[in-house]
Each structure stands twice: as structure tokens, then as C-alpha cells.
Amino acid sequence: MTASAARWPWPTGPDDGMNAGEKKAALQRILYREALDELHGLFRAWNLPYMPVKSALYLLDGTIDSLTPRSISDLDVLVAPPDFETAVRRFQETGNVAGPVRITSIQATLRYRFHGLDIEIDVHRALNHPQRFHLPVETLFSRARPCAVPRFLPDAEDALLISACHLLAHVVEHGIPPFRCEELRVLSGARGFSWDTFARRVRQTGVERFLCFCLRHARALPEGTALSDRTYPYARLLERLYPLLYSGYVPALIKRLLVEAYFVKNPLALLHRRFCSRDGSATPSSSD
């Protein structure tokens, strides 16, 4: 952290124009970008293709510089399912992994020691359970663009699709926070983004109703697009009830029944997984 902070270009006096939160976010961006450089070197040495997503992607492609400064909690990378165990083992062999690695059917969560700090890294073999939405890692890699082998980056449409689908895993606990709405708007305005292409991919996920709902809520769905004419009466009702549902007075179980059960691809299969699986990820939490 000291080496990173020493290169920070802003003045350090009382009139530098940045508050403490903004400075912390800016320093995090520097640190995490350096960490991504180190991770890239590791994956290149291992000859393992990988794909940074969410905050890791936004740091690499500059999207994060268009977003309101905010804290970064972890770095997410996708690997092909056959490479998952190899990637986890290789991380452990570096000697820089602090503590145990938590492995579920979706991902491995590890704390990687970098510049004296522990950075949480989530290595995904899947974005989430297929019962929640259908967005296979193999499909994402097939549509990705190579960028500094062995790194692949999702195209503009998949970057938005990943972000919006990710919200479905947390919609019960957090709804769609304002900073996520900003993220959706920025991603949908990326250079080369095509609403027609995005609409075709949305239909393949099995959660078109949710994606239209969250994009409308974020005011990221312009009129005249291939998705703007989709009308779902119950989703429209949820839009009107949104302030009440997330006022803090509605129990999570009610939101799970009213919101999640309506939007996920296969609610009965997801319910079965939550209460019957033994892999450690089947708990009533956002990670499930």
C-alpha cells in the first residue's frame, strides 16, 4: 500500500478537493489495478485462460472511472469449469493465500496477500446456480474478446448482462441500490453496445422479466429498444411497491416469495437446492 500511495498524484494538503471516502476509493483503485497485473502474470505463467468480471473488469477497461467513487470489496474472475481446481491449487501453491479457501459449487473464495494486505479473490466456475439464471461460463468465453493472452474480456453486452444477472442473487437482501443503477446506465452506454444483441442474449437467460425490471428501475432502458415494449403486469406492480418492499419493514421471507420466486428461472429447483444441497452454498443467503 505504501508503494501505491506514494505514486498517487493528488495534493495532500487540506484543499485537495477530495474527502476521505474518495481518497480511499482512489487508493483502492490503484492497489487493485496493481493486484490485477500480478494476477495476470500468474494466469499467464499457469497458461490458464481467465475472464475478469464486475469490478475487476471495470478496473481494467476504465469503466470504474465513470462511476461514483465507491469501495471495492473483492476481485472476481471466471475460469472454465475444467480449469477450476487447477486454478485454486495454483493459487494455494503461491504461498500468498492467507487462511482457508472456501469452495462451493459456484466459486472459491480466497484471501490473497498483496503489498501486506489481504485482497479477497473469487474464482468462479459459474456465475451462479443455473436454477437462478442461465448464463454459462463457456458461452461467455465463446463471445469474449482476447486481450493480453490468457485474459479474455466480455463484450459490452455481456458486461451488462453479467452485472444485471448478478443483482438477482442479491435482490432479496439489497434490492437494486442506487450505485448499481448507475453501473447499469454506464454499461448500457458503452461504445459499441447494441440493444438488439443484448435483447437476444437476455431471452436466453430465462430471466427476461427481471432484467427488464431492473433496467427500468435503473432508468437504463431507453424507449424504442427491443426490450422496452416488454410488459409484465406483476413486474410493473413490483415497481410501484418497490419503496414499500425495501423500506426495512418487510421480512426477507416475504421478499423471497414476492420478488425472487417470480423472477428466477426455476424457483422450485432453487428452493430444493437451498434446503437440500450439502455443498456448503445451499443456504438462504445471497451466495446461494
C-alpha positions in Angstrom: 0.0 0.0 0.0 2.9 2.4 0.7 4.4 2.0 -2.7 1.0 2.6 -4.3 0.1 5.5 -2.2 3.5 7.2 -2.9 2.6 7.3 -6.6 -0.8 8.9 -6.0 -0.9 12.2 -8.0 -3.3 14.4 -5.9 -2.0 17.1 -3.5 -2.0 16.1 0.2 -3.0 19.5 1.6 -6.4 20.3 3.2 -7.6 21.9 -0.1 -7.1 18.9 -2.4 -10.8 18.7 -3.1 -11.3 15.1 -2.1 -12.9 13.8 1.0 -11.6 10.8 3.0 -14.0 8.3 1.2 -13.0 9.5 -2.2 -9.3 9.2 -1.4 -9.8 5.7 0.0 -11.7 4.7 -3.2 -8.9 6.2 -5.4 -6.2 4.4 -3.5 -8.1 1.2 -3.7 -8.3 1.5 -7.5 -4.6 1.9 -7.7 -4.0 -1.1 -5.4 -6.5 -3.4 -7.1 -5.2 -2.5 -10.6 -1.7 -3.5 -9.5 -3.2 -6.7 -8.0 -4.8 -7.4 -11.3 -1.5 -7.0 -13.0 0.0 -9.6 -10.6 -2.9 -12.0 -11.1 -2.5 -11.7 -14.9 1.2 -12.7 -14.5 0.1 -15.7 -12.5 -2.5 -16.9 -15.0 -0.1 -16.3 -17.9 2.6 -18.4 -16.1 -0.1 -21.1 -15.5 -1.3 -20.9 -19.1 -4.9 -20.7 -17.8 -7.5 -18.6 -19.7 -9.5 -16.4 -17.3 -12.0 -13.6 -17.5 -12.2 -10.6 -15.1 -15.8 -9.6 -14.4 -17.7 -6.9 -12.4 -15.3 -4.6 -10.5 -12.2 -6.4 -11.9 -13.4 -5.7 -15.4 -14.3 -2.1 -14.6 -10.8 -1.5 -13.3 -9.2 -2.9 -16.5 -11.4 -1.3 -19.1 -11.8 2.1 -17.4 -15.5 1.8 -16.6 -14.8 2.4 -12.9 -13.6 5.9 -13.7 -17.1 6.8 -14.9 -18.7 5.6 -11.7 -19.1 7.5 -8.4 -16.2 6.5 -6.1 -17.0 3.5 -4.0 -15.3 0.8 -2.1 -14.1 -2.4 -3.8 -14.7 -5.5 -1.7 -13.2 -8.2 -4.0 -12.0 -9.2 -7.4 -14.0 -11.7 -9.4 -12.5 -13.9 -12.2 -14.1 -16.6 -14.3 -12.3 -19.7 -15.4 -13.5 -22.6 -17.5 -15.0 -25.3 -15.2 -12.4 -27.9 -16.2 -9.7 -25.4 -15.1 -11.3 -24.5 -11.8 -9.5 -27.0 -9.5 -6.2 -26.3 -11.2 -6.6 -22.5 -10.7 -7.4 -22.9 -7.0 -4.5 -25.3 -6.4 -2.1 -23.0 -8.2 -3.2 -20.0 -6.1 -2.5 -22.1 -3.0 0.9 -23.0 -4.3 2.0 -19.4 -4.5 2.2 -19.2 -0.7 0.3 -15.9 -0.7 -3.1 -17.3 0.2 -4.0 -16.4 3.8 -6.2 -18.8 5.7 -8.5 -21.5 4.3 -10.1 -21.4 0.9 -13.9 -21.6 0.9 -15.0 -23.7 -2.1 -18.7 -24.1 -3.2 -20.3 -25.4 -6.3 -20.0 -21.8 -7.8 -16.7 -20.4 -6.7 -13.6 -20.5 -4.5 -13.1 -17.5 -2.2 -9.6 -16.9 -1.0 -7.6 -14.1 0.6 -4.5 -13.2 -1.5 -1.7 -11.4 0.3 -0.6 -8.3 -1.8 1.6 -5.4 -0.5 0.9 -6.6 3.0 -2.9 -6.5 2.6 -5.3 -9.4 2.1 -7.4 -9.0 -1.1 -10.4 -11.2 -1.5 -10.5 -13.0 -4.8 -13.5 -15.1 -6.0 -12.5 -17.6 -8.6 -15.7 -18.7 -10.4 -16.5 -21.8 -12.3 -20.1 -20.5 -12.6 -21.6 -17.0 -12.1 -24.5 -18.5 -10.1 -26.7 -21.6 -9.9 -28.4 -22.4 -13.2 -31.7 -22.5 -11.3 -31.4 -18.8 -10.8 -30.4 -17.8 -14.3 -28.8 -19.3 -17.4 -25.5 -17.7 -18.3 -22.9 -20.4 -18.7 -19.2 -19.6 -18.4 -18.5 -21.5 -21.6 -20.9 -19.2 -23.5 -19.3 -16.1 -22.1 -15.8 -17.3 -23.1 -17.1 -18.1 -26.6 -18.3 -14.5 -27.1 -15.4 -12.8 -25.3 -12.5 -10.8 -26.9 -8.9 -11.9 -26.2 -6.9 -9.2 -24.5 -3.4 -9.9 -23.4 -3.4 -13.7 -23.5 -4.6 -15.6 -21.5 -7.0 -12.8 -20.4 -10.4 -12.6 -22.0 -12.8 -9.7 -21.6 -16.6 -9.9 -22.0 -18.0 -7.6 -24.7 -20.2 -4.7 -23.9 -23.5 -6.7 -24.0 -22.2 -9.4 -21.8 -20.7 -6.9 -19.3 -24.2 -5.5 -18.8 -25.8 -9.0 -18.7 -23.4 -10.2 -16.0 -24.0 -7.1 -13.9 -27.8 -7.3 -14.2 -28.0 -11.0 -13.6 -25.7 -10.7 -10.5 -28.3 -8.4 -9.0 -30.8 -11.3 -8.9 -28.6 -13.1 -6.4 -28.9 -10.1 -4.0 -32.3 -8.7 -4.8 -33.9 -10.1 -1.6 -31.3 -8.5 0.8 -30.4 -5.3 -1.1 -32.9 -4.7 -3.9 -31.3 -2.6 -6.6 -29.1 0.0 -4.8 -28.5 3.4 -6.5 -24.9 2.7 -7.2 -25.9 -0.4 -9.1 -28.4 1.6 -11.1 -25.6 4.0 -12.1 -23.5 1.0 -13.1 -26.2 -0.3 -15.3 -26.6 3.1 -17.0 -22.9 3.4 -17.6 -22.6 -0.1 -19.0 -25.5 0.3 -21.3 -23.9 3.4 -22.7 -20.6 1.7 -23.6 -19.1 2.2 -27.0 -20.4 -0.4 -29.5 -23.2 -1.5 -27.2 -26.2 -3.0 -29.2 -29.6 -3.3 -27.7 -30.7 -5.8 -30.3 -27.8 -8.1 -29.5 -28.4 -7.6 -25.8 -32.1 -8.4 -26.2 -31.3 -11.7 -28.0 -29.0 -12.7 -25.2 -31.5 -11.7 -22.5 -34.0 -14.1 -23.9 -31.5 -17.0 -23.4 -31.1 -16.4 -19.7 -34.6 -17.4 -18.6 -34.9 -14.2 -16.5 -36.1 -11.6 -19.1 -38.7 -10.3 -16.6 -36.1 -9.5 -14.0 -33.7 -7.9 -16.5 -36.4 -5.7 -17.9 -37.5 -4.8 -14.3 -34.0 -3.8 -13.1 -33.1 -1.9 -16.2 -36.4 0.1 -16.0 -35.8 0.7 -12.3 -32.3 2.0 -13.1 -33.6 4.1 -15.9 -31.2 2.4 -18.2 -33.7 1.1 -20.7 -34.4 3.7 -23.4 -37.7 3.7 -25.3 -37.7 2.2 -28.8 -35.3 -0.7 -27.9 -36.1 -4.4 -28.4 -36.8 -4.7 -24.7 -38.7 -1.5 -23.9 -42.0 -2.8 -25.2 -42.0 -5.9 -22.9 -44.9 -5.6 -20.4 -45.1 -7.8 -17.4 -48.1 -6.7 -15.2 -46.8 -8.3 -12.0 -43.3 -6.8 -12.6 -45.0 -3.4 -13.1 -46.8 -3.9 -9.8 -43.5 -4.7 -8.0 -42.0 -1.4 -9.5 -44.8 0.5 -7.7 -44.4 -1.5 -4.5 -40.6 -1.2 -4.5 -40.3 1.6 -1.9 -42.5 -0.4 0.5 -40.7 -3.7 -0.1 -37.4 -2.2 0.7 -38.5 0.2 3.5 -36.9 -2.1 6.1 -40.3 -3.4 7.4 -40.9 -6.3 5.0 -39.3 -9.6 6.2 -36.8 -11.3 3.8 -39.0 -14.4 3.5 -41.9 -12.2 2.1 -39.5 -10.6 -0.4 -38.2 -14.1 -1.3 -41.7 -15.2 -2.1 -43.0 -12.0 -3.8 -39.8 -11.0 -5.6 -37.2 -13.8 -6.0 -39.7 -16.6 -6.7 -41.3 -14.6 -9.5 -38.0 -13.6 -11.2 -35.6 -16.6 -11.0 -35.5 -19.1 -13.9 -36.6 -22.1 -11.8 -37.9 -21.2 -8.4 -38.9 -24.7 -7.3 -35.5 -26.1 -8.2 -33.7 -23.2 -6.5 -35.8 -23.9 -3.3 -34.8 -27.5 -3.4 -31.2 -26.7 -3.8 -31.3 -24.2 -1.0 -32.6 -26.6 1.6 -31.4 -30.0 0.3 -27.9 -29.4 -1.1 -24.9 -30.3 1.1 -22.1 -28.4 -0.8 -22.0 -25.5 1.6 -23.5 -23.0 -0.7 -27.1 -24.0 -0.3 -28.1 -21.6 2.4 -30.7 -18.9 2.4 -28.1 -16.2 1.6 -27.0 -14.1 -1.3 -24.3 -16.5 -2.3 -26.9 -19.2 -3.0 
